[in-house]
Amino acid sequence: MQRLIWNSVRCVHCGACVGQCSHGAFLVQSKTGETAFRANECQACKRCIPACSYGAVEITTEHTVDGNKSI
């Protein structure tokens, strides 16, 4: 099973991934303007990966523990 990893340290909160995500896993928080990732909504469709110029989004098949900002 593939999973998406979002690296919040690499993210510059440009929102490019938000426009590519039709599942609502990425969104812009209205209070802060920062990008947030909701792992439970992610379908690992990979459309967000090429949208991110900063390499903040990756796919893995390994078991991961999400330490990133999730809402």
CHARMM-style PDB file with segment names, atoms N, HN, CA, C and O in Angstrom:
ATOM      1  N   MET     1       0.837  -1.184   0.000  1.00  0.00      PROA
ATOM      2  CA  MET     1       0.000   0.000   0.000  1.00  0.00      PROA
ATOM      3  C   MET     1       0.883   1.250   0.000  1.00  0.00      PROA
ATOM      4  O   MET     1       1.826   1.358   0.784  1.00  0.00      PROA
ATOM      5  N   GLN     2       0.571   2.160  -0.864  1.00  0.00      PROA
ATOM      6  HN  GLN     2      -0.195   2.072  -1.501  1.00  0.00      PROA
ATOM      7  CA  GLN     2       1.324   3.404  -0.922  1.00  0.00      PROA
ATOM      8  C   GLN     2       0.711   4.432   0.016  1.00  0.00      PROA
ATOM      9  O   GLN     2      -0.504   4.491   0.204  1.00  0.00      PROA
ATOM     10  N   ARG     3       1.590   5.238   0.597  1.00  0.00      PROA
ATOM     11  HN  ARG     3       2.577   5.190   0.445  1.00  0.00      PROA
ATOM     12  CA  ARG     3       1.162   6.312   1.485  1.00  0.00      PROA
ATOM     13  C   ARG     3       1.879   7.586   1.095  1.00  0.00      PROA
ATOM     14  O   ARG     3       2.992   7.553   0.570  1.00  0.00      PROA
ATOM     15  N   LEU     4       1.240   8.692   1.353  1.00  0.00      PROA
ATOM     16  HN  LEU     4       0.336   8.718   1.779  1.00  0.00      PROA
ATOM     17  CA  LEU     4       1.844   9.984   1.083  1.00  0.00      PROA
ATOM     18  C   LEU     4       2.531  10.492   2.336  1.00  0.00      PROA
ATOM     19  O   LEU     4       2.001  10.379   3.442  1.00  0.00      PROA
ATOM     20  N   ILE     5       3.716  11.053   2.150  1.00  0.00      PROA
ATOM     21  HN  ILE     5       4.146  11.144   1.252  1.00  0.00      PROA
ATOM     22  CA  ILE     5       4.428  11.704   3.239  1.00  0.00      PROA
ATOM     23  C   ILE     5       4.500  13.188   2.909  1.00  0.00      PROA
ATOM     24  O   ILE     5       4.942  13.568   1.825  1.00  0.00      PROA
ATOM     25  N   TRP     6       4.070  14.014   3.835  1.00  0.00      PROA
ATOM     26  HN  TRP     6       3.712  13.705   4.716  1.00  0.00      PROA
ATOM     27  CA  TRP     6       4.166  15.460   3.684  1.00  0.00      PROA
ATOM     28  C   TRP     6       5.187  15.963   4.691  1.00  0.00      PROA
ATOM     29  O   TRP     6       5.029  15.774   5.897  1.00  0.00      PROA
ATOM     30  N   ASN     7       6.228  16.599   4.192  1.00  0.00      PROA
ATOM     31  HN  ASN     7       6.356  16.752   3.212  1.00  0.00      PROA
ATOM     32  CA  ASN     7       7.291  17.127   5.036  1.00  0.00      PROA
ATOM     33  C   ASN     7       6.995  18.600   5.293  1.00  0.00      PROA
ATOM     34  O   ASN     7       7.236  19.447   4.433  1.00  0.00      PROA
ATOM     35  N   SER     8       6.479  18.897   6.467  1.00  0.00      PROA
ATOM     36  HN  SER     8       6.284  18.209   7.166  1.00  0.00      PROA
ATOM     37  CA  SER     8       6.071  20.271   6.787  1.00  0.00      PROA
ATOM     38  C   SER     8       7.257  21.226   6.884  1.00  0.00      PROA
ATOM     39  O   SER     8       7.081  22.437   6.756  1.00  0.00      PROA
ATOM     40  N   VAL     9       8.464  20.700   7.109  1.00  0.00      PROA
ATOM     41  HN  VAL     9       8.607  19.716   7.213  1.00  0.00      PROA
ATOM     42  CA  VAL     9       9.650  21.547   7.179  1.00  0.00      PROA
ATOM     43  C   VAL     9      10.023  22.066   5.789  1.00  0.00      PROA
ATOM     44  O   VAL     9      10.447  23.214   5.649  1.00  0.00      PROA
ATOM     45  N   ARG    10       9.869  21.232   4.770  1.00  0.00      PROA
ATOM     46  HN  ARG    10       9.526  20.300   4.884  1.00  0.00      PROA
ATOM     47  CA  ARG    10      10.168  21.648   3.393  1.00  0.00      PROA
ATOM     48  C   ARG    10       9.075  22.511   2.783  1.00  0.00      PROA
ATOM     49  O   ARG    10       9.326  23.256   1.837  1.00  0.00      PROA
ATOM     50  N   CYS    11       7.876  22.415   3.315  1.00  0.00      PROA
ATOM     51  HN  CYS    11       7.672  21.810   4.084  1.00  0.00      PROA
ATOM     52  CA  CYS    11       6.727  23.128   2.759  1.00  0.00      PROA
ATOM     53  C   CYS    11       6.863  24.633   2.977  1.00  0.00      PROA
ATOM     54  O   CYS    11       7.162  25.087   4.082  1.00  0.00      PROA
ATOM     55  N   VAL    12       6.639  25.398   1.909  1.00  0.00      PROA
ATOM     56  HN  VAL    12       6.397  25.030   1.011  1.00  0.00      PROA
ATOM     57  CA  VAL    12       6.662  26.863   2.000  1.00  0.00      PROA
ATOM     58  C   VAL    12       5.241  27.448   1.986  1.00  0.00      PROA
ATOM     59  O   VAL    12       5.064  28.664   1.918  1.00  0.00      PROA
ATOM     60  N   HSD    13       4.247  26.579   2.050  1.00  0.00      PROA
ATOM     61  HN  HSD    13       4.391  25.591   2.105  1.00  0.00      PROA
ATOM     62  CA  HSD    13       2.842  26.968   2.157  1.00  0.00      PROA
ATOM     63  C   HSD    13       2.355  27.778   0.962  1.00  0.00      PROA
ATOM     64  O   HSD    13       1.591  28.733   1.107  1.00  0.00      PROA
ATOM     65  N   CYS    14       2.812  27.377  -0.223  1.00  0.00      PROA
ATOM     66  HN  CYS    14       3.432  26.601  -0.341  1.00  0.00      PROA
ATOM     67  CA  CYS    14       2.398  28.068  -1.452  1.00  0.00      PROA
ATOM     68  C   CYS    14       1.001  27.644  -1.909  1.00  0.00      PROA
ATOM     69  O   CYS    14       0.340  28.382  -2.640  1.00  0.00      PROA
ATOM     70  N   GLY    15       0.547  26.463  -1.486  1.00  0.00      PROA
ATOM     71  HN  GLY    15       1.083  25.863  -0.892  1.00  0.00      PROA
ATOM     72  CA  GLY    15      -0.790  25.990  -1.831  1.00  0.00      PROA
ATOM     73  C   GLY    15      -0.904  25.284  -3.171  1.00  0.00      PROA
ATOM     74  O   GLY    15      -2.011  24.945  -3.589  1.00  0.00      PROA
ATOM     75  N   ALA    16       0.211  25.053  -3.856  1.00  0.00      PROA
ATOM     76  HN  ALA    16       1.111  25.328  -3.516  1.00  0.00      PROA
ATOM     77  CA  ALA    16       0.143  24.378  -5.163  1.00  0.00      PROA
ATOM     78  C   ALA    16      -0.471  22.989  -5.056  1.00  0.00      PROA
ATOM     79  O   ALA    16      -1.189  22.560  -5.959  1.00  0.00      PROA
ATOM     80  N   CYS    17      -0.202  22.294  -3.982  1.00  0.00      PROA
ATOM     81  HN  CYS    17       0.381  22.643  -3.248  1.00  0.00      PROA
ATOM     82  CA  CYS    17      -0.744  20.944  -3.781  1.00  0.00      PROA
ATOM     83  C   CYS    17      -2.258  20.976  -3.568  1.00  0.00      PROA
ATOM     84  O   CYS    17      -2.964  20.044  -3.953  1.00  0.00      PROA
ATOM     85  N   VAL    18      -2.746  22.038  -2.961  1.00  0.00      PROA
ATOM     86  HN  VAL    18      -2.172  22.796  -2.648  1.00  0.00      PROA
ATOM     87  CA  VAL    18      -4.175  22.167  -2.660  1.00  0.00      PROA
ATOM     88  C   VAL    18      -4.997  22.123  -3.941  1.00  0.00      PROA
ATOM     89  O   VAL    18      -6.038  21.467  -3.998  1.00  0.00      PROA
ATOM     90  N   GLY    19      -4.531  22.814  -4.955  1.00  0.00      PROA
ATOM     91  HN  GLY    19      -3.685  23.347  -4.909  1.00  0.00      PROA
ATOM     92  CA  GLY    19      -5.247  22.853  -6.228  1.00  0.00      PROA
ATOM     93  C   GLY    19      -5.249  21.535  -6.973  1.00  0.00      PROA
ATOM     94  O   GLY    19      -6.086  21.326  -7.851  1.00  0.00      PROA
ATOM     95  N   GLN    20      -4.338  20.649  -6.645  1.00  0.00      PROA
ATOM     96  HN  GLN    20      -3.657  20.819  -5.932  1.00  0.00      PROA
ATOM     97  CA  GLN    20      -4.250  19.359  -7.316  1.00  0.00      PROA
ATOM     98  C   GLN    20      -4.993  18.252  -6.576  1.00  0.00      PROA
ATOM     99  O   GLN    20      -5.238  17.188  -7.145  1.00  0.00      PROA
ATOM    100  N   CYS    21      -5.347  18.481  -5.340  1.00  0.00      PROA
ATOM    101  HN  CYS    21      -5.148  19.345  -4.877  1.00  0.00      PROA
ATOM    102  CA  CYS    21      -5.945  17.428  -4.503  1.00  0.00      PROA
ATOM    103  C   CYS    21      -7.466  17.469  -4.563  1.00  0.00      PROA
ATOM    104  O   CYS    21      -8.095  18.353  -3.982  1.00  0.00      PROA
ATOM    105  N   SER    22      -8.047  16.512  -5.263  1.00  0.00      PROA
ATOM    106  HN  SER    22      -7.536  15.794  -5.735  1.00  0.00      PROA
ATOM    107  CA  SER    22      -9.509  16.461  -5.373  1.00  0.00      PROA
ATOM    108  C   SER    22     -10.158  15.725  -4.195  1.00  0.00      PROA
ATOM    109  O   SER    22     -11.384  15.652  -4.111  1.00  0.00      PROA
ATOM    110  N   HSD    23      -9.344  15.182  -3.292  1.00  0.00      PROA
ATOM    111  HN  HSD    23      -8.348  15.241  -3.360  1.00  0.00      PROA
ATOM    112  CA  HSD    23      -9.858  14.434  -2.144  1.00  0.00      PROA
ATOM    113  C   HSD    23      -9.906  15.272  -0.873  1.00  0.00      PROA
ATOM    114  O   HSD    23     -10.427  14.820   0.147  1.00  0.00      PROA
ATOM    115  N   GLY    24      -9.368  16.491  -0.924  1.00  0.00      PROA
ATOM    116  HN  GLY    24      -8.945  16.858  -1.752  1.00  0.00      PROA
ATOM    117  CA  GLY    24      -9.399  17.370   0.236  1.00  0.00      PROA
ATOM    118  C   GLY    24      -8.357  17.048   1.290  1.00  0.00      PROA
ATOM    119  O   GLY    24      -8.503  17.451   2.444  1.00  0.00      PROA
ATOM    120  N   ALA    25      -7.311  16.331   0.917  1.00  0.00      PROA
ATOM    121  HN  ALA    25      -7.193  16.004  -0.021  1.00  0.00      PROA
ATOM    122  CA  ALA    25      -6.261  16.016   1.884  1.00  0.00      PROA
ATOM    123  C   ALA    25      -5.396  17.229   2.184  1.00  0.00      PROA
ATOM    124  O   ALA    25      -4.896  17.379   3.298  1.00  0.00      PROA
ATOM    125  N   PHE    26      -5.218  18.098   1.190  1.00  0.00      PROA
ATOM    126  HN  PHE    26      -5.624  17.977   0.285  1.00  0.00      PROA
ATOM    127  CA  PHE    26      -4.467  19.334   1.394  1.00  0.00      PROA
ATOM    128  C   PHE    26      -5.439  20.496   1.394  1.00  0.00      PROA
ATOM    129  O   PHE    26      -6.357  20.548   0.575  1.00  0.00      PROA
ATOM    130  N   LEU    27      -5.238  21.421   2.306  1.00  0.00      PROA
ATOM    131  HN  LEU    27      -4.492  21.379   2.971  1.00  0.00      PROA
ATOM    132  CA  LEU    27      -6.071  22.612   2.350  1.00  0.00      PROA
ATOM    133  C   LEU    27      -5.280  23.760   2.946  1.00  0.00      PROA
ATOM    134  O   LEU    27      -4.246  23.556   3.582  1.00  0.00      PROA
ATOM    135  N   VAL    28      -5.775  24.960   2.733  1.00  0.00      PROA
ATOM    136  HN  VAL    28      -6.614  25.125   2.216  1.00  0.00      PROA
ATOM    137  CA  VAL    28      -5.165  26.150   3.310  1.00  0.00      PROA
ATOM    138  C   VAL    28      -6.003  26.537   4.525  1.00  0.00      PROA
ATOM    139  O   VAL    28      -7.213  26.734   4.417  1.00  0.00      PROA
ATOM    140  N   GLN    29      -5.360  26.642   5.662  1.00  0.00      PROA
ATOM    141  HN  GLN    29      -4.377  26.482   5.750  1.00  0.00      PROA
ATOM    142  CA  GLN    29      -6.059  27.020   6.884  1.00  0.00      PROA
ATOM    143  C   GLN    29      -6.429  28.503   6.820  1.00  0.00      PROA
ATOM    144  O   GLN    29      -5.574  29.351   6.565  1.00  0.00      PROA
ATOM    145  N   SER    30      -7.673  28.801   7.048  1.00  0.00      PROA
ATOM    146  HN  SER    30      -8.368  28.112   7.256  1.00  0.00      PROA
ATOM    147  CA  SER    30      -8.151  30.174   6.898  1.00  0.00      PROA
ATOM    148  C   SER    30      -7.542  31.142   7.914  1.00  0.00      PROA
ATOM    149  O   SER    30      -7.323  32.307   7.583  1.00  0.00      PROA
ATOM    150  N   LYS    31      -7.269  30.703   9.116  1.00  0.00      PROA
ATOM    151  HN  LYS    31      -7.447  29.756   9.385  1.00  0.00      PROA
ATOM    152  CA  LYS    31      -6.725  31.599  10.143  1.00  0.00      PROA
ATOM    153  C   LYS    31      -5.257  31.922   9.930  1.00  0.00      PROA
ATOM    154  O   LYS    31      -4.831  33.051  10.169  1.00  0.00      PROA
ATOM    155  N   THR    32      -4.471  30.935   9.480  1.00  0.00      PROA
ATOM    156  HN  THR    32      -4.818  30.017   9.285  1.00  0.00      PROA
ATOM    157  CA  THR    32      -3.018  31.130   9.371  1.00  0.00      PROA
ATOM    158  C   THR    32      -2.525  31.289   7.947  1.00  0.00      PROA
ATOM    159  O   THR    32      -1.442  31.831   7.727  1.00  0.00      PROA
ATOM    160  N   GLY    33      -3.298  30.827   6.976  1.00  0.00      PROA
ATOM    161  HN  GLY    33      -4.178  30.386   7.155  1.00  0.00      PROA
ATOM    162  CA  GLY    33      -2.864  30.849   5.583  1.00  0.00      PROA
ATOM    163  C   GLY    33      -1.873  29.755   5.250  1.00  0.00      PROA
ATOM    164  O   GLY    33      -1.340  29.712   4.141  1.00  0.00      PROA
ATOM    165  N   GLU    34      -1.618  28.861   6.209  1.00  0.00      PROA
ATOM    166  HN  GLU    34      -2.051  28.896   7.110  1.00  0.00      PROA
ATOM    167  CA  GLU    34      -0.672  27.772   6.001  1.00  0.00      PROA
ATOM    168  C   GLU    34      -1.360  26.556   5.389  1.00  0.00      PROA
ATOM    169  O   GLU    34      -2.552  26.323   5.590  1.00  0.00      PROA
ATOM    170  N   THR    35      -0.581  25.795   4.642  1.00  0.00      PROA
ATOM    171  HN  THR    35       0.388  25.985   4.479  1.00  0.00      PROA
ATOM    172  CA  THR    35      -1.060  24.547   4.080  1.00  0.00      PROA
ATOM    173  C   THR    35      -1.091  23.502   5.180  1.00  0.00      PROA
ATOM    174  O   THR    35      -0.192  23.440   6.018  1.00  0.00      PROA
ATOM    175  N   ALA    36      -2.120  22.690   5.172  1.00  0.00      PROA
ATOM    176  HN  ALA    36      -2.851  22.739   4.491  1.00  0.00      PROA
ATOM    177  CA  ALA    36      -2.256  21.599   6.132  1.00  0.00      PROA
ATOM    178  C   ALA    36      -2.547  20.308   5.376  1.00  0.00      PROA
ATOM    179  O   ALA    36      -3.093  20.335   4.273  1.00  0.00      PROA
ATOM    180  N   PHE    37      -2.182  19.186   5.973  1.00  0.00      PROA
ATOM    181  HN  PHE    37      -1.739  19.164   6.869  1.00  0.00      PROA
ATOM    182  CA  PHE    37      -2.387  17.875   5.373  1.00  0.00      PROA
ATOM    183  C   PHE    37      -3.259  17.029   6.287  1.00  0.00      PROA
ATOM    184  O   PHE    37      -2.975  16.878   7.475  1.00  0.00      PROA
ATOM    185  N   ARG    38      -4.326  16.480   5.714  1.00  0.00      PROA
ATOM    186  HN  ARG    38      -4.556  16.603   4.748  1.00  0.00      PROA
ATOM    187  CA  ARG    38      -5.205  15.565   6.444  1.00  0.00      PROA
ATOM    188  C   ARG    38      -4.963  14.169   5.885  1.00  0.00      PROA
ATOM    189  O   ARG    38      -5.550  13.787   4.873  1.00  0.00      PROA
ATOM    190  N   ALA    39      -4.109  13.421   6.538  1.00  0.00      PROA
ATOM    191  HN  ALA    39      -3.632  13.731   7.361  1.00  0.00      PROA
ATOM    192  CA  ALA    39      -3.688  12.106   6.058  1.00  0.00      PROA
ATOM    193  C   ALA    39      -4.859  11.154   5.864  1.00  0.00      PROA
ATOM    194  O   ALA    39      -4.830  10.323   4.957  1.00  0.00      PROA
ATOM    195  N   ASN    40      -5.876  11.259   6.688  1.00  0.00      PROA
ATOM    196  HN  ASN    40      -5.900  11.934   7.425  1.00  0.00      PROA
ATOM    197  CA  ASN    40      -7.022  10.354   6.578  1.00  0.00      PROA
ATOM    198  C   ASN    40      -7.838  10.581   5.308  1.00  0.00      PROA
ATOM    199  O   ASN    40      -8.616   9.710   4.917  1.00  0.00      PROA
ATOM    200  N   GLU    41      -7.678  11.729   4.661  1.00  0.00      PROA
ATOM    201  HN  GLU    41      -7.046  12.436   4.979  1.00  0.00      PROA
ATOM    202  CA  GLU    41      -8.386  12.021   3.414  1.00  0.00      PROA
ATOM    203  C   GLU    41      -7.573  11.651   2.170  1.00  0.00      PROA
ATOM    204  O   GLU    41      -8.112  11.607   1.064  1.00  0.00      PROA
ATOM    205  N   CYS    42      -6.294  11.390   2.348  1.00  0.00      PROA
ATOM    206  HN  CYS    42      -5.855  11.425   3.246  1.00  0.00      PROA
ATOM    207  CA  CYS    42      -5.387  11.145   1.220  1.00  0.00      PROA
ATOM    208  C   CYS    42      -5.644   9.782   0.568  1.00  0.00      PROA
ATOM    209  O   CYS    42      -5.753   8.763   1.249  1.00  0.00      PROA
ATOM    210  N   GLN    43      -5.737   9.790  -0.759  1.00  0.00      PROA
ATOM    211  HN  GLN    43      -5.648  10.618  -1.312  1.00  0.00      PROA
ATOM    212  CA  GLN    43      -5.929   8.564  -1.532  1.00  0.00      PROA
ATOM    213  C   GLN    43      -4.652   8.157  -2.274  1.00  0.00      PROA
ATOM    214  O   GLN    43      -4.671   7.221  -3.074  1.00  0.00      PROA
ATOM    215  N   ALA    44      -3.557   8.851  -2.014  1.00  0.00      PROA
ATOM    216  HN  ALA    44      -3.542   9.611  -1.365  1.00  0.00      PROA
ATOM    217  CA  ALA    44      -2.244   8.594  -2.641  1.00  0.00      PROA
ATOM    218  C   ALA    44      -2.350   8.559  -4.166  1.00  0.00      PROA
ATOM    219  O   ALA    44      -1.783   7.684  -4.821  1.00  0.00      PROA
ATOM    220  N   CYS    45      -3.077   9.514  -4.713  1.00  0.00      PROA
ATOM    221  HN  CYS    45      -3.537  10.225  -4.181  1.00  0.00      PROA
ATOM    222  CA  CYS    45      -3.248   9.588  -6.171  1.00  0.00      PROA
ATOM    223  C   CYS    45      -2.019  10.176  -6.869  1.00  0.00      PROA
ATOM    224  O   CYS    45      -1.865  10.028  -8.082  1.00  0.00      PROA
ATOM    225  N   LYS    46      -1.154  10.835  -6.115  1.00  0.00      PROA
ATOM    226  HN  LYS    46      -1.279  10.955  -5.131  1.00  0.00      PROA
ATOM    227  CA  LYS    46       0.132  11.369  -6.571  1.00  0.00      PROA
ATOM    228  C   LYS    46       0.047  12.663  -7.387  1.00  0.00      PROA
ATOM    229  O   LYS    46       1.074  13.123  -7.885  1.00  0.00      PROA
ATOM    230  N   ARG    47      -1.110  13.254  -7.538  1.00  0.00      PROA
ATOM    231  HN  ARG    47      -1.944  12.880  -7.133  1.00  0.00      PROA
ATOM    232  CA  ARG    47      -1.212  14.492  -8.323  1.00  0.00      PROA
ATOM    233  C   ARG    47      -0.500  15.660  -7.656  1.00  0.00      PROA
ATOM    234  O   ARG    47      -0.065  16.588  -8.338  1.00  0.00      PROA
ATOM    235  N   CYS    48      -0.377  15.625  -6.359  1.00  0.00      PROA
ATOM    236  HN  CYS    48      -0.730  14.871  -5.806  1.00  0.00      PROA
ATOM    237  CA  CYS    48       0.265  16.716  -5.629  1.00  0.00      PROA
ATOM    238  C   CYS    48       1.795  16.691  -5.749  1.00  0.00      PROA
ATOM    239  O   CYS    48       2.438  17.728  -5.586  1.00  0.00      PROA
ATOM    240  N   ILE    49       2.374  15.542  -6.027  1.00  0.00      PROA
ATOM    241  HN  ILE    49       1.852  14.700  -6.159  1.00  0.00      PROA
ATOM    242  CA  ILE    49       3.834  15.417  -6.050  1.00  0.00      PROA
ATOM    243  C   ILE    49       4.479  16.323  -7.096  1.00  0.00      PROA
ATOM    244  O   ILE    49       5.377  17.090  -6.747  1.00  0.00      PROA
ATOM    245  N   PRO    50       4.064  16.270  -8.357  1.00  0.00      PROA
ATOM    246  CA  PRO    50       4.700  17.169  -9.328  1.00  0.00      PROA
ATOM    247  C   PRO    50       4.343  18.649  -9.113  1.00  0.00      PROA
ATOM    248  O   PRO    50       5.044  19.532  -9.608  1.00  0.00      PROA
ATOM    249  N   ALA    51       3.272  18.915  -8.389  1.00  0.00      PROA
ATOM    250  HN  ALA    51       2.702  18.197  -7.987  1.00  0.00      PROA
ATOM    251  CA  ALA    51       2.880  20.300  -8.113  1.00  0.00      PROA
ATOM    252  C   ALA    51       3.807  20.961  -7.101  1.00  0.00      PROA
ATOM    253  O   ALA    51       3.917  22.187  -7.063  1.00  0.00      PROA
ATOM    254  N   CYS    52       4.471  20.155  -6.283  1.00  0.00      PROA
ATOM    255  HN  CYS    52       4.381  19.159  -6.313  1.00  0.00      PROA
ATOM    256  CA  CYS    52       5.322  20.700  -5.225  1.00  0.00      PROA
ATOM    257  C   CYS    52       6.756  20.868  -5.713  1.00  0.00      PROA
ATOM    258  O   CYS    52       7.472  19.887  -5.910  1.00  0.00      PROA
ATOM    259  N   SER    53       7.164  22.104  -5.904  1.00  0.00      PROA
ATOM    260  HN  SER    53       6.582  22.901  -5.744  1.00  0.00      PROA
ATOM    261  CA  SER    53       8.516  22.418  -6.365  1.00  0.00      PROA
ATOM    262  C   SER    53       9.558  22.277  -5.267  1.00  0.00      PROA
ATOM    263  O   SER    53      10.755  22.367  -5.542  1.00  0.00      PROA
ATOM    264  N   TYR    54       9.135  22.059  -4.043  1.00  0.00      PROA
ATOM    265  HN  TYR    54       8.163  21.986  -3.819  1.00  0.00      PROA
ATOM    266  CA  TYR    54      10.042  22.037  -2.904  1.00  0.00      PROA
ATOM    267  C   TYR    54      10.293  20.634  -2.349  1.00  0.00      PROA
ATOM    268  O   TYR    54      11.006  20.479  -1.358  1.00  0.00      PROA
ATOM    269  N   GLY    55       9.717  19.623  -2.976  1.00  0.00      PROA
ATOM    270  HN  GLY    55       9.137  19.749  -3.782  1.00  0.00      PROA
ATOM    271  CA  GLY    55       9.933  18.243  -2.547  1.00  0.00      PROA
ATOM    272  C   GLY    55       9.329  17.913  -1.193  1.00  0.00      PROA
ATOM    273  O   GLY    55       9.833  17.048  -0.477  1.00  0.00      PROA
ATOM    274  N   ALA    56       8.255  18.599  -0.844  1.00  0.00      PROA
ATOM    275  HN  ALA    56       7.846  19.302  -1.426  1.00  0.00      PROA
ATOM    276  CA  ALA    56       7.631  18.373   0.454  1.00  0.00      PROA
ATOM    277  C   ALA    56       6.653  17.196   0.446  1.00  0.00      PROA
ATOM    278  O   ALA    56       6.146  16.799   1.495  1.00  0.00      PROA
ATOM    279  N   VAL    57       6.393  16.644  -0.730  1.00  0.00      PROA
ATOM    280  HN  VAL    57       6.805  16.966  -1.582  1.00  0.00      PROA
ATOM    281  CA  VAL    57       5.436  15.549  -0.848  1.00  0.00      PROA
ATOM    282  C   VAL    57       6.113  14.357  -1.511  1.00  0.00      PROA
ATOM    283  O   VAL    57       6.710  14.486  -2.580  1.00  0.00      PROA
ATOM    284  N   GLU    58       6.013  13.188  -0.863  1.00  0.00      PROA
ATOM    285  HN  GLU    58       5.527  13.084   0.005  1.00  0.00      PROA
ATOM    286  CA  GLU    58       6.618  11.965  -1.386  1.00  0.00      PROA
ATOM    287  C   GLU    58       5.678  10.791  -1.174  1.00  0.00      PROA
ATOM    288  O   GLU    58       4.776  10.838  -0.338  1.00  0.00      PROA
ATOM    289  N   ILE    59       5.902   9.749  -1.939  1.00  0.00      PROA
ATOM    290  HN  ILE    59       6.635   9.711  -2.618  1.00  0.00      PROA
ATOM    291  CA  ILE    59       5.149   8.504  -1.773  1.00  0.00      PROA
ATOM    292  C   ILE    59       6.096   7.458  -1.194  1.00  0.00      PROA
ATOM    293  O   ILE    59       7.265   7.384  -1.572  1.00  0.00      PROA
ATOM    294  N   THR    60       5.578   6.657  -0.279  1.00  0.00      PROA
ATOM    295  HN  THR    60       4.628   6.717   0.028  1.00  0.00      PROA
ATOM    296  CA  THR    60       6.360   5.565   0.291  1.00  0.00      PROA
ATOM    297  C   THR    60       5.474   4.339   0.440  1.00  0.00      PROA
ATOM    298  O   THR    60       4.250   4.446   0.514  1.00  0.00      PROA
ATOM    299  N   THR    61       6.102   3.186   0.483  1.00  0.00      PROA
ATOM    300  HN  THR    61       7.096   3.100   0.424  1.00  0.00      PROA
ATOM    301  CA  THR    61       5.373   1.951   0.769  1.00  0.00      PROA
ATOM    302  C   THR    61       5.735   1.448   2.164  1.00  0.00      PROA
ATOM    303  O   THR    61       5.215   0.433   2.626  1.00  0.00      PROA
ATOM    304  N   GLU    62       6.632   2.174   2.824  1.00  0.00      PROA
ATOM    305  HN  GLU    62       7.054   2.999   2.448  1.00  0.00      PROA
ATOM    306  CA  GLU    62       7.053   1.804   4.171  1.00  0.00      PROA
ATOM    307  C   GLU    62       6.047   2.288   5.196  1.00  0.00      PROA
ATOM    308  O   GLU    62       5.309   3.245   4.960  1.00  0.00      PROA
ATOM    309  N   HSD    63       6.025   1.616   6.335  1.00  0.00      PROA
ATOM    310  HN  HSD    63       6.624   0.839   6.527  1.00  0.00      PROA
ATOM    311  CA  HSD    63       5.178   2.071   7.443  1.00  0.00      PROA
ATOM    312  C   HSD    63       5.786   3.343   8.003  1.00  0.00      PROA
ATOM    313  O   HSD    63       6.979   3.377   8.305  1.00  0.00      PROA
ATOM    314  N   THR    64       4.997   4.373   8.143  1.00  0.00      PROA
ATOM    315  HN  THR    64       4.028   4.345   7.898  1.00  0.00      PROA
ATOM    316  CA  THR    64       5.503   5.644   8.641  1.00  0.00      PROA
ATOM    317  C   THR    64       4.669   6.130   9.815  1.00  0.00      PROA
ATOM    318  O   THR    64       3.503   5.767   9.963  1.00  0.00      PROA
ATOM    319  N   VAL    65       5.277   6.939  10.625  1.00  0.00      PROA
ATOM    320  HN  VAL    65       6.224   7.234  10.504  1.00  0.00      PROA
ATOM    321  CA  VAL    65       4.575   7.624  11.696  1.00  0.00      PROA
ATOM    322  C   VAL    65       4.509   9.073  11.301  1.00  0.00      PROA
ATOM    323  O   VAL    65       5.542   9.699  11.063  1.00  0.00      PROA
ATOM    324  N   ASP    66       3.326   9.614  11.227  1.00  0.00      PROA
ATOM    325  HN  ASP    66       2.487   9.106  11.420  1.00  0.00      PROA
ATOM    326  CA  ASP    66       3.137  10.992  10.761  1.00  0.00      PROA
ATOM    327  C   ASP    66       3.391  11.966  11.892  1.00  0.00      PROA
ATOM    328  O   ASP    66       2.607  12.063  12.836  1.00  0.00      PROA
ATOM    329  N   GLY    67       4.504  12.693  11.784  1.00  0.00      PROA
ATOM    330  HN  GLY    67       5.140  12.615  11.017  1.00  0.00      PROA
ATOM    331  CA  GLY    67       4.818  13.704  12.779  1.00  0.00      PROA
ATOM    332  C   GLY    67       4.572  15.094  12.249  1.00  0.00      PROA
ATOM    333  O   GLY    67       4.957  16.078  12.882  1.00  0.00      PROA
ATOM    334  N   ASN    68       3.936  15.191  11.097  1.00  0.00      PROA
ATOM    335  HN  ASN    68       3.624  14.392  10.584  1.00  0.00      PROA
ATOM    336  CA  ASN    68       3.688  16.484  10.471  1.00  0.00      PROA
ATOM    337  C   ASN    68       2.384  17.074  10.963  1.00  0.00      PROA
ATOM    338  O   ASN    68       1.605  16.416  11.653  1.00  0.00      PROA
ATOM    339  N   LYS    69       2.160  18.316  10.602  1.00  0.00      PROA
ATOM    340  HN  LYS    69       2.792  18.851  10.041  1.00  0.00      PROA
ATOM    341  CA  LYS    69       0.901  18.974  10.946  1.00  0.00      PROA
ATOM    342  C   LYS    69      -0.246  18.256  10.261  1.00  0.00      PROA
ATOM    343  O   LYS    69      -0.267  18.161   9.034  1.00  0.00      PROA
ATOM    344  N   SER    70      -1.157  17.772  10.995  1.00  0.00      PROA
ATOM    345  HN  SER    70      -1.140  17.849  11.992  1.00  0.00      PROA
ATOM    346  CA  SER    70      -2.378  17.178  10.458  1.00  0.00      PROA
ATOM    347  C   SER    70      -3.558  17.809  11.163  1.00  0.00      PROA
ATOM    348  O   SER    70      -3.478  18.175  12.335  1.00  0.00      PROA
ATOM    349  N   ILE    71      -4.651  17.932  10.437  1.00  0.00      PROA
ATOM    350  HN  ILE    71      -4.716  17.635   9.484  1.00  0.00      PROA
ATOM    351  CA  ILE    71      -5.852  18.460  11.096  1.00  0.00      PROA
ATOM    352  C   ILE    71      -6.997  17.507  10.869  1.00  0.00      PROA
ATOM    353  OT1 ILE    71      -8.108  17.755  11.337  1.00  0.00      PROA
TER     354      ILE     71
END
